[in-house]
Structure formats: C-alpha cells, structure tokens
Amino acid sequence: MVMPLNVLEKSINKRIQLLLKDNRQLEGKLVGYDDYMNMVLEDTEETKDEQVRRIGTVVLRGNNVVAIVPR
C-alpha cells in the first residue's frame, strides 16, 4: 500500500493531479505540503464538467482530497 505522504514527498516540485470530494480535478506543481496533507500548488488548472480554468497558486486543505496522481 502506498502512503499518501510518501507520494507527496516524491512529487515535490513536480506536477500532480488531485481529485476532490466535490468531483473537481486540480492539476498543478506541488511546491509544499504538511503532515495533514494541506498542499500548495502553483500553475494550477481546475477541471469541472469538462470546463478547464486556470487558477494559479492554490492553498488546498488536505481533507478535501480523495485521490493523488503523480504526473
């Protein structure tokens, strides 16, 4: 079983894709995280209902994350 914090550690300064509880997908460069899986993403794009929008830098609370996919 892969531990989420190990995935985040290996993905620092790389692009990751996140699936959120409200079915949005975020993709951006992971620049930081903490033990609660709160994350900071740069150059982030949000995808919802086939619509993509650029939202730049995001501070994301970890309890909203369902899945993490390294790119």
Sequence and secondary structure as in RCSB ss.txt:
>XXXX:A:sequence
MVMPLNVLEKSINKRIQLLLKDNRQLEGKLVGYDDYMNMVLEDTEETKDEQVRRIGTVVLRGNNVVAIVPR
>XXXX:A:secstr
   HHHHHHHTTTSEEEEEETTS EEEEEEEEE TT  EEEEEEEEEETTEEEEEEEEEE GGGEEEEEE 
